Amino acid sequence: MNTPANSPKSWSGRFSEPVSELVKRYTASVDFDQRMWQQDIRGSLAHARMLAAQKIISPGDLSAIERGMAQITQEIESADFHWNLDDEDVHLNIEKRLTALVGDAGKRLHTGRSRNDQVATDIRLWLRDAIDEIHGLLGDLQGALIDLAHTHAETPLPGFTHLQVAQPVTFGHHLLAYVEMLQRDRERLTDCRKRVNRLPLGAAALAGTTFPIDRHAVAEELGFEAVCENSLDAVSDRDFAIEFCAAAALVMTHISRFSEELILWMSPRVGFIDLADRFCTGSSIMPQKKNPDVPELARGKTGRVNGHLVGLLTLMKGQPLAYNKDNQEDKEPLFDTADTLRDTLRIFADMVPGIKVKPEAMRAALRQGYATATDLADYLVKKGLPFRDAHEAVALATKECERRGCDIAELSLDDLRQFSPLVGDDVFAVLTVEGSLAARNHFGGTAPTQVRAAIERARARLNK
């Protein structure tokens, strides 16, 4: 068992009265930072091995520390470990238990380090693991979107600007836009990881240590790519956490945009898609309702993640060097951001394959919005008419269609020639949805052949 609750603090010798119970509760972080226990033990073991290699502690001390940490690991994994509020945080809880198990060897573990650099190291280790997992989850969601895009590489969908029907695209092309967004998100996280993956341990409280430590050996054992070069910056920097939260906020922004479209598309007034029942809920009073709660909640959780980013920026903006207790407030927003992002990505990767597409409703919407009007203008330009004149002619044709309640493709050849004598029999080939799609046959365009090529590129990129 851990040391008793009334045991003295690790720093209590300086004080003449005990900390009040209110202050204990206010300053303790063990309730939320205990999730870093694996990273704390990994960091401590690497530190201990370095101390032994540098002959700062004895081989016997190292053996005792390794044995004690193995037992602590077993206790935590089996839920037999007692987390003690009096020991403030995950770091002191583990150290106190280690000392209880192995005696003076446990007390020597903290030689050459401070909780300041220990905490900073644990957070970086934890966040590095979280980034690796989230990077994989982003790939899972991309894969689900790519598969759905492949199925609907030729399915026509109204492309919108200002939420007004603009031009035909394919549903597959539309989905690939989100694949691109998520790819940038993966790239941002990969880049962020490089700055997360720098070792602060060895900076001690703020100025370094008088012991002959080998920081690069610790960095190598823990898989860090570099060592923080300035001891003051090493213990007080939280840029890496802010950068991650900024990247996470962008991921959630992309998820929120997709969510907004799913919600609109599922509305009976639009009716482009349906979501599987397991991702929706009903109403307590209206028996007919099927509500898209998952995308709605993801849209809402985006504000939560954005708030964490602003919170961390505000936390750091007024802090002088070096470490300040304010930094204890970095963990809960960071943890919640990672948790929210992981949960959201998992559920969306599961939800996307079950999206039921309704092509008939998509095609009907295209007929309502004069989606091939731009194709008619392009046709007239290719016949020699200046673009602005072509634009005016098609605008007049659209106005006539509004009066008649028909689509441009439903006008007769004689009707179309009233707006320009350049219109010929070949005009109807460009006024069809399929003709409009096929005409945009260039890299990045919405022609089905280009969509399939983009899908192959996306798959290859994902499998690298």
C-alpha positions in Angstrom: 0.0 0.0 0.0 1.0 3.6 -0.4 2.4 5.7 2.5 -0.3 6.9 4.9 -2.3 10.1 4.1 -0.7 12.0 7.0 2.9 11.4 5.7 4.9 14.6 5.2 5.1 16.3 1.8 8.3 15.8 -0.2 9.0 19.5 0.3 7.5 20.0 3.8 10.7 20.7 5.7 10.5 24.4 4.7 7.1 25.0 6.3 5.9 25.4 9.8 2.3 24.4 9.4 0.6 21.7 7.2 -1.3 22.6 4.0 -5.0 23.1 4.5 -7.4 20.5 3.2 -9.0 23.1 0.9 -5.6 23.9 -0.6 -4.8 20.2 -1.0 -7.9 19.7 -3.1 -7.4 22.9 -5.0 -3.8 22.2 -6.0 -3.9 18.4 -6.4 -3.8 17.1 -10.0 -3.7 13.3 -9.3 -7.3 12.9 -10.2 -6.6 13.7 -13.9 -2.8 13.3 -14.4 -2.7 9.7 -13.2 -3.5 8.8 -16.8 0.2 9.6 -17.4 1.4 6.8 -15.1 2.9 4.7 -17.9 4.9 7.7 -19.3 6.0 8.6 -15.8 7.4 5.2 -15.1 9.1 5.0 -18.6 10.7 8.4 -18.0 11.8 7.5 -14.5 13.4 4.2 -15.6 15.3 5.9 -18.4 16.5 8.6 -15.9 17.5 5.9 -13.4 19.5 3.9 -16.0 21.3 7.1 -17.0 22.1 7.9 -13.4 23.6 4.4 -13.0 25.5 4.6 -16.2 27.0 7.9 -15.1 27.8 6.4 -11.6 25.5 8.8 -9.9 23.6 5.9 -8.3 24.8 2.4 -7.8 23.9 -0.7 -9.8 22.1 -2.0 -6.7 19.9 1.2 -6.6 19.0 0.8 -10.2 18.1 -2.9 -9.7 15.9 -1.9 -6.8 14.2 0.9 -8.7 13.5 -1.4 -11.7 12.1 -4.1 -9.4 9.9 -1.5 -7.6 8.6 0.0 -10.8 7.7 -3.4 -12.1 5.6 -4.0 -9.0 4.0 -0.6 -9.2 3.1 -1.3 -12.8 1.4 -4.5 -11.8 -0.5 -2.8 -9.0 -1.8 0.0 -11.3 -2.8 -2.4 -14.0 -4.7 -4.6 -11.5 -6.3 -1.5 -9.9 -4.6 -2.3 -6.6 -2.7 1.0 -6.5 -3.9 3.6 -4.0 -3.9 7.1 -5.5 -3.4 9.5 -2.6 -4.6 13.1 -2.8 -1.9 14.1 -0.2 0.8 13.2 -2.7 -0.6 15.8 -5.1 0.1 14.2 -8.5 1.0 11.1 -10.4 4.7 11.7 -10.0 4.8 11.9 -6.2 2.3 9.1 -5.9 4.6 6.7 -7.8 7.7 8.0 -6.1 6.2 7.6 -2.6 5.1 4.1 -3.4 8.5 3.3 -4.9 10.3 4.5 -1.7 7.9 2.4 0.4 8.8 -0.7 -1.7 12.6 -0.2 -2.1 13.7 2.3 0.6 16.6 4.7 0.0 17.0 3.6 -3.7 13.6 5.1 -4.3 14.7 8.4 -2.6 17.7 8.6 -4.9 15.6 8.3 -8.1 14.9 12.1 -8.1 18.6 13.0 -8.2 19.4 15.4 -11.0 15.8 16.2 -11.9 12.9 18.2 -10.7 9.2 17.7 -11.0 9.3 20.6 -13.5 11.3 18.7 -16.1 9.7 15.4 -15.1 6.2 16.8 -15.7 7.2 18.3 -19.0 8.7 15.0 -20.1 5.7 13.0 -19.1 3.3 15.3 -21.0 5.5 15.1 -24.1 5.6 11.3 -23.9 1.8 11.1 -23.4 1.1 13.5 -26.2 3.4 11.7 -28.6 1.5 8.5 -28.0 -1.8 10.3 -28.5 -0.6 11.9 -31.8 0.4 8.5 -33.1 -3.0 7.1 -32.3 -4.9 10.1 -33.8 -2.8 10.0 -36.9 -4.0 6.4 -37.5 -7.6 7.3 -36.8 -7.5 10.1 -39.3 -6.3 7.5 -41.8 -9.2 5.3 -40.9 -11.7 8.0 -41.6 -10.0 8.9 -44.9 -10.2 5.3 -45.9 -13.9 5.2 -45.2 -14.5 8.3 -47.2 -12.4 7.0 -50.1 -14.3 3.8 -50.2 -17.7 5.7 -50.3 -16.3 8.0 -53.0 -15.3 5.0 -55.1 -18.8 3.7 -55.0 -20.2 7.1 -56.1 -17.5 8.3 -58.5 -20.2 8.9 -61.1 -23.2 9.8 -58.9 -24.2 13.4 -59.8 -24.7 15.9 -56.9 -25.4 19.6 -57.0 -22.3 21.6 -56.1 -23.3 24.6 -54.1 -22.0 28.1 -53.5 -23.9 30.3 -51.0 -26.1 27.2 -50.5 -27.5 27.8 -54.0 -27.2 25.2 -56.8 -24.1 26.1 -58.7 -22.7 23.3 -61.0 -22.9 19.5 -61.1 -20.2 17.6 -59.3 -20.1 13.9 -58.3 -20.7 12.8 -54.8 -17.4 11.0 -54.9 -15.6 14.2 -55.9 -17.4 16.0 -53.0 -16.3 13.4 -50.5 -12.7 13.6 -51.7 -12.6 17.3 -50.6 -12.8 16.1 -47.0 -10.1 13.5 -47.7 -7.9 16.4 -48.7 -8.7 18.3 -45.6 -7.9 15.3 -43.4 -4.7 14.8 -45.3 -3.6 18.3 -44.4 -4.6 17.5 -40.8 -2.4 14.4 -40.8 0.5 16.4 -42.2 0.1 19.0 -39.5 0.1 16.4 -36.8 3.2 14.8 -38.2 4.9 18.2 -38.2 3.7 19.0 -34.7 5.0 15.6 -33.4 8.6 16.7 -34.3 8.4 19.6 -31.8 6.6 17.5 -29.2 9.4 14.9 -29.5 12.1 16.9 -27.8 13.4 15.9 -24.3 13.1 18.4 -21.5 14.4 16.0 -18.8 17.8 17.2 -17.4 16.7 20.9 -17.2 15.8 20.2 -13.6 13.9 23.0 -11.9 15.0 25.7 -14.4 18.9 26.0 -14.5 20.0 22.4 -15.1 21.8 20.3 -12.5 25.2 20.0 -11.0 25.3 16.2 -11.6 27.1 14.8 -14.6 24.0 13.6 -16.4 23.8 12.4 -20.0 20.6 13.9 -21.5 21.2 12.5 -25.0 21.3 8.9 -23.6 17.9 9.5 -22.0 16.6 11.0 -25.2 17.8 8.0 -27.2 16.2 5.4 -24.8 12.9 7.3 -24.8 12.8 7.8 -28.5 13.1 11.5 -28.5 14.5 13.0 -31.7 16.2 16.0 -30.0 17.0 17.5 -26.6 15.5 20.9 -25.5 18.6 23.2 -25.6 17.6 25.8 -23.0 16.8 24.7 -19.5 14.5 27.7 -18.9 12.5 27.0 -22.0 12.5 23.3 -21.4 10.5 23.5 -18.2 8.2 26.4 -19.0 7.3 25.8 -22.7 3.9 24.6 -23.6 4.0 25.5 -27.3 3.8 21.9 -28.2 0.5 21.5 -26.4 -0.9 24.7 -27.9 0.2 23.6 -31.4 -1.4 20.2 -30.9 -4.7 21.8 -29.8 -4.5 24.2 -32.8 -4.1 21.2 -35.1 -6.9 19.4 -33.3 -9.2 22.4 -33.6 -8.7 22.3 -37.4 -9.5 18.6 -37.5 -12.7 19.3 -35.6 -13.5 22.2 -37.8 -13.3 19.9 -40.9 -15.4 17.3 -39.1 -17.9 20.1 -38.2 -18.2 21.2 -41.8 -18.9 17.6 -42.9 -21.4 17.3 -40.0 -23.2 20.3 -41.2 -23.6 18.8 -44.6 -24.7 15.5 -43.3 -27.4 17.2 -41.2 -28.6 19.2 -44.2 -28.5 16.3 -46.6 -30.5 14.1 -44.2 -33.2 16.7 -43.8 -36.4 15.5 -45.5 -36.5 18.9 -47.4 -33.2 17.8 -49.0 -33.2 14.0 -48.7 -29.8 13.3 -50.3 -28.7 10.7 -47.7 -29.8 8.7 -44.7 -27.7 7.7 -41.8 -27.8 4.3 -40.2 -30.2 4.1 -37.3 -27.5 3.3 -34.8 -26.0 6.8 -35.2 -29.4 8.5 -34.7 -31.9 9.0 -31.9 -35.6 9.6 -31.7 -37.8 12.1 -29.9 -39.4 11.7 -26.5 -42.6 13.2 -27.9 -42.6 13.0 -31.7 -42.6 9.3 -32.7 -41.7 10.0 -36.4 -38.4 11.7 -35.6 -34.9 10.4 -36.6 -32.4 12.9 -35.4 -28.7 13.0 -36.7 -27.3 13.3 -33.1 -23.8 12.2 -33.9 -23.0 14.9 -36.5 -24.9 17.4 -34.4 -22.9 16.6 -31.3 -19.6 16.6 -33.3 -20.5 20.1 -34.5 -21.0 21.1 -30.9 -17.9 19.5 -29.6 -15.9 21.6 -32.1 -16.6 24.6 -30.0 -15.3 22.7 -26.9 -12.0 21.9 -28.6 -11.7 25.5 -29.9 -12.3 26.7 -26.4 -9.4 24.5 -25.1 -7.1 26.1 -27.6 -8.0 29.6 -26.5 -7.7 28.5 -22.9 -4.2 27.3 -23.3 -3.2 30.4 -25.2 -4.6 32.5 -22.4 -2.9 30.3 -19.8 0.5 31.0 -21.3 0.2 34.6 -22.4 1.2 36.3 -19.1 3.7 33.8 -17.6 7.2 35.0 -16.9 10.1 32.4 -17.1 10.4 29.8 -15.9 7.9 27.3 -14.5 4.7 28.6 -12.7 2.0 26.6 -11.0 -0.4 28.0 -13.7 1.0 25.3 -16.0 -0.9 22.6 -14.0 -3.9 23.9 -15.9 -2.5 22.6 -19.2 -3.4 19.0 -18.7 -7.2 18.9 -18.5 -7.8 20.9 -21.8 -5.0 18.9 -23.5 -6.4 15.5 -22.3 -10.0 16.5 -23.2 -9.0 17.7 -26.6 -7.2 14.4 -27.4 -10.1 12.4 -26.0 -12.7 14.3 -27.9 -10.8 14.0 -31.2 -10.2 10.3 -30.7 -13.8 9.5 -30.0 -15.1 11.7 -32.8 -12.7 10.2 -35.4 -13.6 6.6 -34.3 -17.3 7.2 -34.6 -17.1 8.9 -37.9 -15.0 6.2 -39.4 -17.7 3.8 -38.3 -20.6 6.0 -39.5 -19.4 6.9 -43.0 -19.6 3.3 -44.5 -23.3 3.2 -43.5 -24.3 6.4 -45.3 -27.2 5.5 -47.6 -27.0 7.8 -50.7 -30.2 8.8 -52.6 -29.1 9.6 -56.2 -32.7 10.4 -57.4 -33.0 13.2 -54.9 -29.6 14.6 -55.9 -30.5 14.6 -59.6 -33.9 16.2 -58.9 -32.1 19.0 -57.1 -29.8 19.5 -60.1 -32.9 20.0 -62.3 -34.2 22.7 -59.9 -31.1 24.9 -59.9 -30.1 25.4 -63.6 -26.9 23.6 -62.8 -25.7 23.5 -66.4 -26.1 27.2 -67.1 -22.3 27.8 -66.9 -21.8 25.0 -69.5 -24.1 26.8 -71.9 -22.1 30.0 -71.4 -18.8 28.1 -72.0 -20.4 26.6 -75.1 -21.2 30.1 -76.5 -17.6 31.3 -75.7 -16.2 28.3 -77.7 -18.4 29.4 -80.6 -16.7 32.8 -80.5 -19.0 34.9 -78.3 -17.1 37.0 -75.6 -17.6 35.6 -72.1 -19.5 38.6 -70.7 -21.9 38.5 -73.7 -22.3 34.8 -73.2 -23.0 35.3 -69.5 -25.7 37.8 -70.3 -27.4 35.6 -72.9 -27.5 32.6 -70.5 -28.8 34.8 -67.7 -31.7 35.8 -69.9 -32.3 32.2 -70.8 -32.4 31.3 -67.1 -34.9 34.0 -66.5 -37.1 32.6 -69.2 -36.8 29.1 -67.6 -37.9 30.6 -64.3 -41.0 32.1 -66.0 -41.9 28.8 -67.6 -40.9 26.6 -64.7 -38.5 24.4 -66.7 -34.8 23.6 -66.9 -32.5 25.0 -69.5 -32.1 21.6 -71.0 -35.8 21.5 -71.6 -35.8 24.6 -73.9 -36.1 23.9 -77.6 -33.4 24.7 -80.1 -35.5 27.6 -81.4 -36.0 28.9 -77.8 -32.3 28.8 -77.2 -31.5 30.6 -80.5 -33.6 33.5 -79.3 -30.8 34.3 -76.9 -27.9 33.6 -79.3 -27.9 32.7 -83.0 -24.6 30.8 -82.3 -26.6 27.9 -80.6 -26.5 24.8 -82.8 -27.8 21.2 -82.6 -24.8 20.2 -80.6 -25.9 22.3 -77.6 -27.9 19.6 -75.9 -24.8 17.4 -75.3 -23.4 20.1 -73.0 -26.7 20.7 -71.2 -26.9 17.3 -69.7 -25.6 16.6 -66.2 -23.4 13.8 -67.6 -22.0 16.1 -70.3 -21.3 18.8 -67.7 -19.4 16.3 -65.5 -17.4 14.7 -68.3 -16.4 18.1 -69.7 -14.3 18.9 -66.6 -11.8 16.3 -67.4 -8.6 17.8 -66.0 -6.5 17.2 -62.9 -8.6 18.1 -59.9 -11.8 18.2 -61.9 -15.1 16.4 -61.2 -15.2 14.3 -64.3 -15.7 10.6 -63.2 -12.4 9.6 -64.8 -10.6 12.3 -62.8 -12.4 11.2 -59.6 -11.3 7.7 -60.0 -7.7 8.8 -60.6 -7.9 11.0 -57.5 -9.2 8.0 -55.5 -6.2 5.9 -56.6 -3.8 8.7 -55.6 -5.5 9.1 -52.2 -5.3 5.3 -51.6 -1.6 5.2 -52.5 -0.9 8.2 -50.2 -2.8 6.6 -47.4 -0.9 3.3 -47.7 2.6 4.8 -47.6 
